[in-house]
Amino acid sequence: MVWRGDIEECISSFILKKLEETLKKDFGWNRDQIKHTIEKIKDKTTLVHPRNKVSVIKEKDVDNRILECAVEGRVQYLISGDRKHLLPLKEYQRTKILSPAEFLRVLFLLN
């Protein structure tokens, strides 16, 4: 949906860095594959630079960086599969936190 321009996605440098690490470590992608993918993502998303720190999730500080991106981007929805830390919040500063399945249900109900 992002690729087609149906929805807008915000991303931060922190999230891009984590994605690079994940693609290399967990998927064994080489540098060229990662670079190409990151560049495509940058072309299709809005890069935000969070100015305010969030410390809502004490158990996993990395998730606070995700919330910072959502807040800075003033996004309506944060889509996550994190059942332990992010999804239980349900909402943070006017951003609804949904699983991918919940987001698709909401999206298709709106159209």
Secondary structure, 3 states (H helix, E strand, C coil): CCCCCCCCCEEEHHHHHHHHHHHHHCCCCCHHHHHHHHHHHHHHCEEECCCCCCCCCCCCHHHHHHHHHHHHHCCCEEECCCCCCCHHHCEECCEEEECHHHHHHHHHHHC
